[in-house]
Amino acid sequence: MYENLNIGNEIRYYRIKQKLSQEKLAEKSDLSLNFISKLETGRIGNISLSKLLNICKALNIQLGKLVGDDIENSFSELPPSAIELIKVMHKLNYSDLDILSRDLIPLIKDFSNKK
């Protein structure tokens, strides 16, 4: 889960820039109006990657636009190889990222279950 790194402010910025209401963004991202409202006002402390990706798809923007381009600072607690993976994934378009994520999730779950 991503902590709220002013993501709500960024979502609001892109939503308004595209002249979308909170209601329309909620509909396009398959999330509730209440969730969007709380997220934009900072009343939600963290958000799942799947919800972030839904919002990115609805706004037609890349994830990096919401979490910031300075990935090293945002994820400084991660090992360098994980940061590199995030950078590479950040450059993918939504469709390719979705396909790759679907393939990686079972592998990661299988790996973590073996420990």
FIVOVEX-232582 format. One record per residue (C-alpha): residue number from 1; residue in one letter; x, y negated, z negated. Coordinates in Angstrom, 2 decimals. Last residue first. Example, Ala and Ser with C-alpha at 12.3 -4.5 7.8 and 13.67 -1.06 7.14 Angstrom:
// residues 2
rec seq=2 | type=S | east=13.67 | north=1.06 | up=-7.14
rec seq=1 | type=A | east=12.30 | north=4.50 | up=-7.80
***
This chain:
// residues 115
rec seq=115 | type=K | east=9.75 | north=18.62 | up=-2.88
rec seq=114 | type=K | east=8.02 | north=20.61 | up=-0.13
rec seq=113 | type=N | east=4.81 | north=18.56 | up=-0.46
rec seq=112 | type=S | east=6.68 | north=15.35 | up=0.40
rec seq=111 | type=F | east=7.92 | north=16.83 | up=3.68
rec seq=110 | type=D | east=4.48 | north=18.13 | up=4.65
rec seq=109 | type=K | east=2.94 | north=14.72 | up=3.91
rec seq=108 | type=I | east=5.64 | north=13.00 | up=5.96
rec seq=107 | type=L | east=5.14 | north=15.37 | up=8.88
rec seq=106 | type=P | east=1.35 | north=15.03 | up=8.68
rec seq=105 | type=I | east=1.65 | north=11.21 | up=8.70
rec seq=104 | type=L | east=4.18 | north=11.06 | up=11.53
rec seq=103 | type=D | east=1.99 | north=12.30 | up=14.39
rec seq=102 | type=R | east=-0.97 | north=10.05 | up=13.58
rec seq=101 | type=S | east=1.43 | north=7.17 | up=13.02
rec seq=100 | type=L | east=3.00 | north=7.66 | up=16.46
rec seq=99 | type=I | east=-0.39 | north=7.57 | up=18.18
rec seq=98 | type=D | east=-1.49 | north=4.46 | up=16.26
rec seq=97 | type=L | east=1.81 | north=2.71 | up=16.90
rec seq=96 | type=D | east=1.52 | north=3.45 | up=20.62
rec seq=95 | type=S | east=-2.00 | north=1.99 | up=20.71
rec seq=94 | type=Y | east=-1.14 | north=-1.07 | up=18.64
rec seq=93 | type=N | east=1.92 | north=-2.04 | up=20.66
rec seq=92 | type=L | east=5.30 | north=-1.08 | up=19.31
rec seq=91 | type=K | east=7.80 | north=-3.68 | up=18.06
rec seq=90 | type=H | east=6.81 | north=-3.28 | up=14.43
rec seq=89 | type=M | east=7.48 | north=0.46 | up=14.68
rec seq=88 | type=V | east=11.15 | north=-0.23 | up=15.42
rec seq=87 | type=K | east=11.41 | north=-2.73 | up=12.57
rec seq=86 | type=I | east=9.60 | north=-0.37 | up=10.17
rec seq=85 | type=L | east=12.00 | north=2.45 | up=11.05
rec seq=84 | type=E | east=14.98 | north=0.13 | up=10.51
rec seq=83 | type=I | east=13.61 | north=-0.81 | up=7.08
rec seq=82 | type=A | east=13.27 | north=2.88 | up=6.25
rec seq=81 | type=S | east=16.90 | north=3.49 | up=7.30
rec seq=80 | type=P | east=18.09 | north=0.57 | up=5.16
rec seq=79 | type=P | east=16.54 | north=2.01 | up=1.97
rec seq=78 | type=L | east=13.42 | north=0.24 | up=0.71
rec seq=77 | type=E | east=13.40 | north=-2.19 | up=-2.23
rec seq=76 | type=S | east=13.97 | north=-5.16 | up=0.07
rec seq=75 | type=F | east=10.68 | north=-4.62 | up=1.86
rec seq=74 | type=S | east=9.47 | north=-8.19 | up=2.37
rec seq=73 | type=N | east=13.01 | north=-9.58 | up=2.41
rec seq=72 | type=E | east=14.25 | north=-7.10 | up=5.02
rec seq=71 | type=I | east=11.08 | north=-7.47 | up=7.08
rec seq=70 | type=D | east=11.60 | north=-11.16 | up=7.74
rec seq=69 | type=D | east=9.02 | north=-11.42 | up=10.52
rec seq=68 | type=G | east=6.17 | north=-11.89 | up=8.12
rec seq=67 | type=V | east=3.61 | north=-9.47 | up=6.74
rec seq=66 | type=L | east=0.71 | north=-10.80 | up=8.80
rec seq=65 | type=K | east=2.41 | north=-11.60 | up=12.12
rec seq=64 | type=G | east=4.55 | north=-8.51 | up=11.68
rec seq=63 | type=L | east=1.44 | north=-6.34 | up=11.97
rec seq=62 | type=Q | east=1.00 | north=-7.33 | up=15.60
rec seq=61 | type=I | east=-1.96 | north=-9.42 | up=16.70
rec seq=60 | type=N | east=-5.21 | north=-8.70 | up=18.54
rec seq=59 | type=L | east=-7.31 | north=-10.14 | up=15.69
rec seq=58 | type=A | east=-9.49 | north=-7.02 | up=15.50
rec seq=57 | type=K | east=-6.45 | north=-4.80 | up=16.07
rec seq=56 | type=C | east=-4.51 | north=-6.59 | up=13.36
rec seq=55 | type=I | east=-7.46 | north=-6.29 | up=10.98
rec seq=54 | type=N | east=-7.75 | north=-2.55 | up=11.60
rec seq=53 | type=L | east=-3.96 | north=-2.25 | up=11.19
rec seq=52 | type=L | east=-4.14 | north=-3.96 | up=7.82
rec seq=51 | type=K | east=-6.95 | north=-1.63 | up=6.77
rec seq=50 | type=S | east=-4.88 | north=1.41 | up=7.78
rec seq=49 | type=L | east=-1.80 | north=0.02 | up=6.00
rec seq=48 | type=S | east=-3.68 | north=-0.18 | up=2.75
rec seq=47 | type=I | east=-4.25 | north=-3.50 | up=0.99
rec seq=46 | type=N | east=-3.01 | north=-4.91 | up=-2.28
rec seq=45 | type=G | east=-3.96 | north=-7.42 | up=-4.95
rec seq=44 | type=I | east=-7.40 | north=-8.36 | up=-3.65
rec seq=43 | type=R | east=-8.64 | north=-11.69 | up=-5.04
rec seq=42 | type=G | east=-6.25 | north=-13.61 | up=-2.80
rec seq=41 | type=T | east=-8.91 | north=-15.79 | up=-1.17
rec seq=40 | type=E | east=-8.49 | north=-14.21 | up=2.27
rec seq=39 | type=L | east=-8.60 | north=-10.69 | up=0.83
rec seq=38 | type=K | east=-11.71 | north=-11.38 | up=-1.25
rec seq=37 | type=S | east=-13.56 | north=-12.74 | up=1.78
rec seq=36 | type=I | east=-12.44 | north=-9.91 | up=4.04
rec seq=35 | type=F | east=-13.49 | north=-7.31 | up=1.44
rec seq=34 | type=N | east=-16.90 | north=-8.95 | up=0.87
rec seq=33 | type=L | east=-17.49 | north=-9.09 | up=4.62
rec seq=32 | type=S | east=-16.94 | north=-5.36 | up=4.70
rec seq=31 | type=L | east=-14.43 | north=-3.66 | up=6.97
rec seq=30 | type=D | east=-14.89 | north=-2.16 | up=10.44
rec seq=29 | type=S | east=-12.26 | north=-4.54 | up=11.85
rec seq=28 | type=K | east=-14.58 | north=-6.08 | up=14.45
rec seq=27 | type=E | east=-17.49 | north=-6.35 | up=12.01
rec seq=26 | type=A | east=-15.40 | north=-7.83 | up=9.21
rec seq=25 | type=L | east=-13.82 | north=-10.26 | up=11.68
rec seq=24 | type=K | east=-17.28 | north=-11.30 | up=12.89
rec seq=23 | type=E | east=-18.53 | north=-11.87 | up=9.34
rec seq=22 | type=Q | east=-15.43 | north=-13.81 | up=8.36
rec seq=21 | type=S | east=-16.19 | north=-16.08 | up=11.29
rec seq=20 | type=L | east=-13.96 | north=-16.01 | up=14.33
rec seq=19 | type=K | east=-12.68 | north=-19.13 | up=16.06
rec seq=18 | type=Q | east=-9.45 | north=-17.44 | up=17.19
rec seq=17 | type=K | east=-7.35 | north=-19.93 | up=15.22
rec seq=16 | type=I | east=-9.78 | north=-19.49 | up=12.32
rec seq=15 | type=R | east=-9.15 | north=-15.74 | up=12.21
rec seq=14 | type=Y | east=-5.41 | north=-16.20 | up=12.73
rec seq=13 | type=Y | east=-5.12 | north=-18.61 | up=9.79
rec seq=12 | type=R | east=-7.49 | north=-16.60 | up=7.55
rec seq=11 | type=I | east=-5.46 | north=-13.45 | up=8.15
rec seq=10 | type=E | east=-2.26 | north=-15.32 | up=7.34
rec seq=9 | type=N | east=-3.70 | north=-16.73 | up=4.13
rec seq=8 | type=G | east=-4.92 | north=-13.28 | up=3.11
rec seq=7 | type=I | east=-1.52 | north=-11.80 | up=3.87
rec seq=6 | type=N | east=0.04 | north=-14.17 | up=1.37
rec seq=5 | type=L | east=2.29 | north=-11.21 | up=0.53
rec seq=4 | type=N | east=-0.65 | north=-9.29 | up=-0.99
rec seq=3 | type=E | east=1.06 | north=-6.06 | up=-1.93
rec seq=2 | type=Y | east=1.20 | north=-3.47 | up=0.79
rec seq=1 | type=M | east=0.00 | north=0.00 | up=0.00
***
